[in-house]
Amino acid sequence: MKSAEIDKLARRHGISLTRPSPDNREVAISGETKRKILSALKIDLAGAADHETGAPAAKKIARSFLPDFLSSTRVWGISLQLYELRSARNWGIGDFEDLSDIADLVGSLGADFVGLTPLHAPFLADPERCSPYEPSSRQHLNPLYIAVDRLPGFACSLELERQLAGLRQTDLVDYAGVARIKLRALRDLWPAWRQRSVIDEAYDPADFDAFITQGGNSLRLHALFECLSFSMVERGVGAGWQWWPADFQRFDSAAVAGFERGQADDVAFHMWLQWLAHRQLMQAADRARKAGLRIGLYLDLAVGEAVDGSATWSEPDTYVSKATIGSPPDPFAVDGQDWHLAGYLPSAIAAGEMSPFRRMVSAAMRYAGAIRIDHAAALRRLFLVPLGSRPDSGAYVRYPADRLLQILAEVSAEHRCLVIGEDLGLIPKGLQDDLAAAHILSYRILSYEQDAKGFKPADAYPVLALACISTHDHQTLAGWWRGADIQARRDHGIVPPDLTEKHLEDRKRERRYLKAALKAAGLDLPARLASEQTLRELTVSAYRFIARTPSLLVAVRLADLTDEKRPTNVPGTSDSYPNWKPKLSVLLTDLMSSPLLKSVTAAMREERPRV
């Protein structure tokens, strides 16, 4: 096929013929990249029109749900990672009972939501794969968050309590230890529950049966995947399906059918785990409502799934299989990035009455009053990197944005759930305007809201937005002020020393700009911000600043309130830093004794009184 024909075919299927460079130029993608991306999109070069995605249609943008009360008030909430919560009763990892307790606390403080990183299903057979942004499946939940001690029939032994005490004392979540003990205890409870000999109003067997019926093949195949994954790990093979023998790599093979026939009880057990997680998350959502949280739980959705997880194994025809999601070269990642995540096929994502996208967002909205779409640019395009290629050999591919926005509008109305889009980084021109027209809140981080003149004033923030100081990918505000994020990138070899020096100089200027913005807003600061106490005063003033923005929502990060020194995640690291493992330094029951929590939440109530 000639070059001009390849270009025509690439355009027809939404492949951009150029990508950006770190110096803001457009670089032509190669003919080889076009062919690889077309192959990844499952386009038959001889009969490509069969899978044509078509150009985006110009039409009125559908609007997602917004609660009526937000027309007359601005609200705030607290964001956290569920696993990081410490309590005297949990099993070394925050759980759904802790979530209920934190909802009570947040409600008592006058807040309206609890924001969480994804609760998606991980690889239970390989618990060290703990990133919530590389899940095995986004349509199912993480059973490690089940509060086992709240289940009917559970009784704790002295030996188990000794083991749990050890798990609680660690500063990092011991995922392998937690999984081993929780799954053993749950397996001990399963036989009696299977025989229906343990009856409890909150865990009605009839509800379990209905859950299985409603979950259908998606639930059954996820449970079957978990069984196979454990079996393969026991054999010394990997937990992900790409490591498995060829005849087990397809869910519809004779070998898999034979395995399932011999593992019916185990498959039912894993469906039971999903039901228990579902019941307890529903209970937590109910507790949040009863605690007065008008939005309730705010859940995050990862942009993709693990390439070798339950989702891609169960629905291979739904996912791009020969390319992964990434990002083109930019000034902070000059070679580009490959996130090694599987994305939906543009031709499949919105196809059918119960499309993959609809099922995915519905799976979160059933529990939530708000969802956040990670990497909201994916509503319009994804940067796909062909397998075996460098990230700078990737290309942007168009997605059916109008249809996805329509689905979000329909599902959000059904569940009365507002939508937030993480519209940061390299975003397509006009996307933020489209999201605003769709009533999808923009995501505004204080340190990103700068221009050549310094930090933007509070009144420059959009109304349809969530404003925050930082996220799970950042240091706390005090850590940012000290340049801890810059030092971490240097220490882990992400940024070379010469660039580190430049970043430290830039940070000095940013500190001056932030002080100027806060003072211009009438917020007093100590002359010298160096001690722990003065940095706490900075944190309070910064939260007052974003509370004064017109943005409908403000998220207060719990790690800021407990003055954590260790970041949640250091982007760009894998083995050199324990990402997604650090716990909070404070017990749940001791949070109210934190002077910083008292000061910041008092400031939020003053700046955003309940109306």
N, C-alpha and C positions, 0 to 999 in steps of 0.2 A: 504494500500500500504506500502511495506517495506521501511526501511530507504534507502537502496541502490537504490531502484527504484525511490524514491523521488529525491535523489541526481542526478541520471541520467537524470530525467525529468527536474530538475532545470538547469543543465548544458546545456541541449538541447535548453532550452528557454532563455539562456543568463544570468541566475542568478548566480552570484559569490557565492561560498560556504563559503567564508571568507570575513571579513571586517577589516580595520585597527583599531588599538587602539591608544590612546594618546601617549603611549610609543613605538609606531612604531612596534607593533607586529601584526600578523594576527590572528584574533579571528574567530572561526567557528560560523556560524550562525545556529540557532536552526532549528529543523525539523518543528516546528510550524511556524517560519518565512518563511521557504521555501513554506509551504502550503499556507500561507496567500498571499505571493507575486505571486505565481502561480494563485491563485484565482483572485488577482488584475489585472493580465495580461489576465484574461478571458480565462484561460486554463482549459479545461474540462479534469480532471485527467483520465477519462476513454477513451477519444479520443483526447489526447493532440496533436497528430501529425498534426491535422488539422490547427493549428495556429503556427506551428513551425517557428521560426525566422531564424534558421540556423546559422552556424559559419560565421564569416566575410571572404569574399573571398579575396585572395591575387591578386591584380591587380594594374595597374598604377593609381596613384592618380590624379584625375581631378584638373585642376588649375583654380582658380577664376580670375576674371578680375583685371588687374592692369593698370592704365592709362599710356600711353607711356611717358608722360612728367616726370614721376617719375623715369625713367631710368637715368636722367641726373640732377636731383635736389632733394632736401629735402624740405618739406613744413611744415607749422604750421597753427594752427587755434585756436579758442577760444571755450571752452566748458562751458555750463551753463544749468540751468533748466529754461524752458520757463516760468513757472508760477512765478518765482522769480523776473522777470523784472518789474521795476516800470516805469511808464510814466504818463505824465499829462493827457493823453487821455484814457488810458485803464480802465477797470471796476474792478480794484482791483486784477487783475491777469494778468500776461503777456499773450499776445495773438498773433495771426498770423501776425497782422500788426506790432506789436513790433518786431517779428521775422524778418520781412522784413527790418525794420529800423536797427536792429542790424547787419543784413547781409551787409547793406550799410556801416555801421561803420567799420565792420571787413574788408571789402574789401578796404576801405580807408587806413587801417593800414598795408596793404600788406599781410594779411593772406589769406588762401585758403579754410577754412571750418568753419562752426559753428556746434559744437557738442552738441547734446541734449539728455537728458534722455527720456525714452519712451513717445510717444504721443498716446499710446493705449487708447481704450475706457474704461472709468471707469463705476461705477454704478451711473448714473445720478440721480437716486431716492435716493441715499445715498451718497451725495457728500463728506462726511467726510471720506469715504473710499478712500483716496486720493493717496495711494502709487502707483507710476507708474509701480512698479514691481509686483503688484498684480492686473492686469487689469481684467475687465470683458471679454474683447476680444482683441486679438492682431491683428485681421484682420480689425478692424475698429478704428476710430479716436475719440479724446476727443472733444466733441462740446463746452466745456467750454473755449476752445481756439479761438472760433469764435470771430472776431472783429465785433460786432453787428453794431457799428457806421459806418462801411464801407459798409453796405448792402444797396441796392437801396430801397428807400421808408422810411428809418429810419429818425425820427425827435425826437430830445431830448426835453423833457419838463423841466421846472424849478425844479419840484419835483424829477424827475429822476436824474437830475444833482446833486441835494443835496444828494441823496442816494449814487450816484457814488463817490462823494467827500469823503464820510465817508468810503467807501470800499477802496479807494486809500490810505487813511491815516493810515491804520492798518499796523503793522509790520509783522503780520502773514496773510497769505491768508485766508480769511473768505469764505471757499468753499461753505458752506450752503447759505450765503448771495449772493455770486456771482451767484450760480446756480439759486437761486430764481429770481433774477432780470434779468439775461440773458434769462432764459427760458420764463419769462413773456413777455419780449420785443420781443423775437422770435415768440412766439405764436400770439402776436399782428400783426406781419408782415405777418404771414403765410396766412391768408384768402385772402389778396389781391394778394399775389404771387400765391396761388393755382388757382385763377381765371385768372392768366396770365395778370393781369392789371398793373404789374410793370415789365417793360422790361429794361434790361441793358446788354450791350455787354459782360461784364465779367460774367454775371449770366444768360446765355441763357437757356430758358426752354427746348429747344431741347437737350441740354447737360444733364440736369436733367433727362430727359426721358431715354437717352442713359446710364446714370449712374445707373439707376434702373435696366435696362435690363442687363447690365454688372454685377451688384452686385448679381443678381439672388436670390436664396433662402437664401444665407448667409446674404445678406443685409436685406431682408424681415424679417427673423427670428430674427436678432439682433434688428430691430425696434420693432417687436412684443414683444420681451423680455422686452425692455424698457417700453412699454405701460403696460405690466403686472406688471413689477416691481413697477411702480408708483401706479398702482391700489392696489397692495398688501400693499404698505407702507401706503396708505390712509386708509386701513382697519386695520392698526395696526400690519400687518405682516411684516417680513423682506424683504429687497430689493432683496436678493439672493434666488434662486429657491428652495433651500433645506428647506426653511422655509414655502414654499407655501403648500396649500392643495394638497393631493396626485394626484388628477385629473388634476392639473396644472403643475405637475413636469415633464411631458413629452410634448415636443413640438407638437407631433402628436396625442394628445388626443382629444376626442370629445369636452371636456370642453374648450380647447384652441381654437379649430376651431370656436366654438360658440362665444367666446370672440372676436376673430379677426373679425368676420362678423360685429359685432357691433362697431368696433373701426377702421374702414378702414381709416378714415381721420387722426386719431392719428398715425396710423402706417406710413402713408405717410409723416406726419410731422417729425417723427423721421428719416425717410430715407432722407428727405430734410436737416435735421441737418447734417447728414453724408456728403451729397453733398456739403453743404456750407463749412464744415471743409476741405473737399477735394479740393474745388476750391481755398480756401484761402491758403492752404498749397502749392498747385501748384504755386500760385502767389508768395509766399515767395521763393520757390525754383527758380523761374524765376528771381526774384529780385537778389538772390544770384549770379546767373550766370552773370547777367548784371553788378553786382558790381565787377566782376572780380574774384570771388572765383572759382578756377579751380576744386575743389572737390564739393563745395556747401554745402548742408546740410548733416550732419552725424547723423544718427538716431540709437537709441539703441533698441534692442529687448529683452524683458523680457524672462526669462527661462521657465516660465509657466504662467498659468492663474488662477484666483480665482476658487475655487472648486464649487462655487455656482453662477457663472456668465453666461453671454450670450453664451460664447463658449461651455461650458460643457453642457448647456441646449440644445443648437441647434444641437450639434454633439456628443451625448452621446457615440456612438460606436467608437469614435476616441480617447477618453481619458481613462487613468487609473482611475478607479472610486473607488477603495477600498484601495488606498494608495496615499500618497502625496510626493512631492519632498522634500528632506532634505539633510543632510550631516552627515557622521559618526562622532563619538567622535574624538576630536583632542585636542591639548594642550590648546587652547583658548576656547573650548566648550566641556568640558570633558564628558558631557552627550549626545553629538551630537546635531543636530539641525533639527527641522521640520519646513520647510518654508510654509507649508499649501498651496502648489500650486499644481494644476493639470498638469500632463504632458501627452504628446501623448503616446498612446500605441506603443511599438516597432513594432508590426505587422501592424499598420495603418499609422505611421508617413510618410512613403515614398510610400504608396500604391496608385496606379492609376496615370493616366496622370496628373491630377491636384491634387496632394497629399496635405494633410494638411500642410506639411512643405513647399512645393512649394508656396502654396497660402499665407502662413504667411510671408515668406521672400519677396515675390513679392509685398505684401501690403505695405512694407516699402521701397523697392528699387524703386518703381515708383516715389518717391519724392526725393530720396537721391543719393548722389555721393559716400557715404560710409555708411555701417551699422556696428554696433558692436553687436556681439552675446554674451549676458550675459551668464556666466558660460559655456564656450565653451566645457568643458568636456562632456556636454550633447550630443555632436555630437557622442560620443562613449559610454557613460554610464551615468545613473542617479542613485542616491541613493534614493530608495523608502522606505517610512515608512508606514507600514500597519496602517489603521485607528484604533484608540484606543490603539496603541502601543507606547512605548517610542522610541525616535530616535535611541537608541542603539540596538533596535530590528529590524532595517531595513536591507536592502541588496542592493548591486549594481546590476543593470540590464543592459545588453548590448543593444546598439542601432545600426542600420545599418549604420555605419559611412561612408563606401565607397559610399553608395547610397546618403547619405545626402551631402557629399562633391561634388558628381556629380551634384546634384540639385543646390547647391550653385554656382558651376561653370557655369551651364547653365543660371541660372537667372541673375547672376552678369554680364555675357557677354551680355545678352539681354538688360539690363538696364545700362550697362557701370558703374557699381557700385562696388567699392572695398569692401573687407570684413575684419573686425577686429575680432579676437576671444579673449575674456577675459579668458586667460589661467592661472588663479591664483588659489592658494589653492591646494587642493588634486586633482591632475590631473593624468590620466593614463600614465603609462610609454610609451614613444614614441609619445605621442600626439603632443607635440610641434614640433617634427620633421615632423610629418604628416601634421600639419597645415602649416609649412613652405613650404613643398613640394607642398601643395595646393595653395600657394601664399596667404594664409590668415595671416594677420599681427598679430604678438604677441602683448600683452598689458603689457607694462612695467611701473610700478610705482616706483618712485625714492626710497621710503622708503623700498620697498621690494627687491631692487637690492643690497643685502648685502650678504657677506659670512663671514667666520671666521676671515678674515683679515680686514673687514670693508666694506665700500661702493665700489661697483665695479667702475672702471674707465669708463669714457664716451665711450671709444673705445671698451669696452666689450659688449655694447648693440648690439643686432642683427640689420641688415639692414631692414629686413621685420618685422617692429614693429612700434607701436605708443608708444612714451615715454611721460610720464606726471609726475607731482609732486604729485597729489592727485586726488581723485574722490569724488563723492557725499557722499560716506560712510566715509570720512575722514575729519578731521579738515583742515583748511588752513595750509600752511607751517609754518606760524608764530604760529598758535595754536599748531601744532605738536611740535615745538621747546619748547614751554612753557609747554608741557605735558598736554594740555587741553583734549585730547582724553582719556588719562589715568584717569584723574580726573573725566571725564564724566562717564566712566565705573564704577568707584567707587561710584559716587553719585547716579547712577541709579541702584545700586545693582547687576551689571552684573559680577563684579569681587570682591572678598573679599579683605579686607584691607591688609592682609599679602601679597597677590599676587600683590596688587597695589604698595606696597613698592618695591617689586622686579622689577616691570615694570618701576618705576621711576628711579631706579638705572640703569636699562638697557638703559633707555633713555639718561642718562648722558653720557654713553659710546657711544651711537649712535650719540649724538651731536658732540662728539670729532671726531668720524669717519667721519661725514659729513664735518666738518671743514677741516679735513685732505684731504679729497677727493677734495674739492673745491680748496684748496691751491695747491694741486698737479697738478691741472688743470690750475694753473696760475691765479686763480680768487682771488682778494684781498677781505679780510673781516676785519671789525673792530675787535680789540683785544677782546672786550667784547660785546656780543650780548644780550642785555637786553632791551634797549629802543625801542620804536615804530620805530624810525628812523633806528636804526641798524638792526632791524628785516626786515625792508623793503629792506635794502641793501642785506641781506641774500637772500630774495626772488628773487631779480634781479640776483644775482650770481648763485642761484640754477637753474633758468631758462636758464641762459647762459650755464650752465653745460649740461643740457639735450638737449639744442639746438645743442651742439657740438657732440652729439652722431651720429652714422651713420644711426640711425633709420629714415625711410622715413617720418614719421609723428611725430609731437610734438603737444600736446594739452596744451594750457594755460588756466587754470581755472579762470573764471571771478571773482569768490569769492576771489581768491588770489589778484587780481588787485584792488578790492574795500576793501580789508582788513576786511573781515567779521569776526565777533567774535562769531557768532552763527552758528553751523554746520547745514547742510542740513538735515542730517539723523544720528541718533545714533543707529547703529545696535544693536539689542537685546532689544530695548525699544518699547513700544506701546503707553501706556497712559501717561507715565511719562515724555515724551518729545514730542513737536509738530513736528514730522517728516514730511517732505515734505511741510512745510508751511512757513518757514522764507523767507521774501523777501530780496532783496539786499538793502543796506543802501543808495544807490545812484540812482537818476533818470537816465534814459537812456540818456537824453539830457545833463546830467552833467558828464557823464563818461569821456569825453575827458579832463576834468579839473583835473582828478586824477593823481597826480605825479607818483604814482606807475604804473598805466596803461601806461603812457608815457614812463617810464623807461624800463619796461619789454618789451613792444612792439618794442621799439627802439632797444633793445638788440636782439630780435628775428630777426628783419630785418638785423641787422649787421651779425649775425651768420648764418642766412638762407636767403640770398638775393634771390630775384626772378630771375630765369633764364629762 
